[in-house]
Amino acid sequence: MALEGRFFLAAGLAVAATCLCLTAVASAFAVPSVAFDEGYSPLFGDENLVRSSDDKSVRLLLDRRSGSGFISSDYYLHGFFSASIKLPKAYTAGVVVAFYLSNGDVYEKTHDELDFEFLGSRWGGQWRVQTNVYGNGSTARGREERYLLPFDPTLEAHRYSVLWAPTHIIFYIDDTPIREVIRHPGMGGDFPAKPMAVYATIWDGSAWATDGGKYKVNYKYAPFASEFSDLALLGCRADPVLRAPRDGGGAGCAEPDLLGLLTADYAVMTPQKRAAMRAFRARHMTYTVCYDAVRYAAGPFPECDVSDVEKESFSAWGESKNVVMKARGRGRRRGRKAGAGASAGAMSRLDVSSS
Ligand SMILES: *[C@@H]1O[C@H](CO)[C@@H](O)[C@H](O)[C@H]1NC(C)=O
């Protein structure tokens, strides 16, 4: 039902769209970026926020004194939000880097949120990535997924992007979609629908980030430095508080902008992109809430695209049986099952209760 609605909408828009303000781009990520000052402001830990001389990139540092962060100067209702991020090197247990959208400062009890969270590791380069979706204060219903990366994210910057449309959400790593959340009527308010700001932060997540809090931040290795560049904010600016939200989520966005957003390459899931997404998820996803029958005994969320075949490679806790964290060069066997089992399950149960 949701699918039909979406295709109908997309088709209608494509016909109607003659003059687009956000014109479709040749490559999915040939998107214009802004200087820091054009789109963002410092949020906290100013002394640990270091802007480049051309203002096109920013380093966020964590040391004993403080983490740091920045926030978009505007709130947006839908859009495409992206940054190239290079993560801190070496021992980073307990360190969390986040790139996300939220309106938690405006709506205390009913906030919306879309997250990329990067969780540090005891083994240099083996960061884990978590995505999450909250709507209307649905914090009791986390929608986490976690992935390992097919590259070392500390060696060079990679692009992490969130497409947020009224109809669907897509998380990207570089050109590869890694997660799609199609708005299902059964989600109700759990689909983010109010204007959000864009945030980037680095902070001490010792209590939970690495093996459920077992490994803390070790400041002997500080400062932990993350680098943000290629800052893209292709959104529909909106007042943080919508006075008269229109049905369908279009409020705050001039119609050509919403049409342009919905028809842009990064908003359209082609069969090729969906195949790439499935391949990424099969190879790199370590946990998905959609197969976590223990936390959600009543059944998966309505938007979950559950496959019986795929489900067999996940434990009842939603952990992948095939994709597991491995210590590099520490003499562990490279077998597919190495490290899986009870401890991985326990780790995830601790992790997921924390964000
Ligand atoms: C959002 O949450 C509030 C408070 O729990 C509730 O009254 C409201 O109906 C919810 N809105 C949607 C769209 O679900």
The ligand as an SDF file (V2000), in Angstrom:
LIG
                    3D

 14 14  0  0  0  0  0  0  0  0999 V2000
    2.7440   12.4140   18.8980 C   0  0  0  0  0  0  0  0  0  0  0  0
    2.8240   12.1940   20.2880 O   0  0  0  0  0  0  0  0  0  0  0  0
    1.8570   12.9210   21.0150 C   0  0  0  0  0  0  0  0  0  0  0  0
    2.1540   12.7410   22.4890 C   0  0  0  0  0  0  0  0  0  0  0  0
    2.4620   11.4180   22.8050 O   0  0  0  0  0  0  0  0  0  0  0  0
    0.4620   12.4540   20.6230 C   0  0  0  0  0  0  0  0  0  0  0  0
   -0.5160   13.1770   21.3340 O   0  0  0  0  0  0  0  0  0  0  0  0
    0.2840   12.6680   19.1200 C   0  0  0  0  0  0  0  0  0  0  0  0
   -0.9520   12.1590   18.7020 O   0  0  0  0  0  0  0  0  0  0  0  0
    1.3930   11.9990   18.3450 C   0  0  0  0  0  0  0  0  0  0  0  0
    1.3070   12.3690   16.9420 N   0  0  0  0  0  0  0  0  0  0  0  0
    1.3400   11.4680   15.9700 C   0  0  0  0  0  0  0  0  0  0  0  0
    1.2650   11.9900   14.5860 C   0  0  0  0  0  0  0  0  0  0  0  0
    1.3870   10.2760   16.1830 O   0  0  0  0  0  0  0  0  0  0  0  0
  1  2  1  0
  1 10  1  0
  2  3  1  0
  3  4  1  0
  3  6  1  0
  4  5  1  0
  6  7  1  0
  6  8  1  0
  8  9  1  0
  8 10  1  0
 10 11  1  0
 11 12  1  0
 12 13  1  0
 12 14  2  0
M  END
$$$$
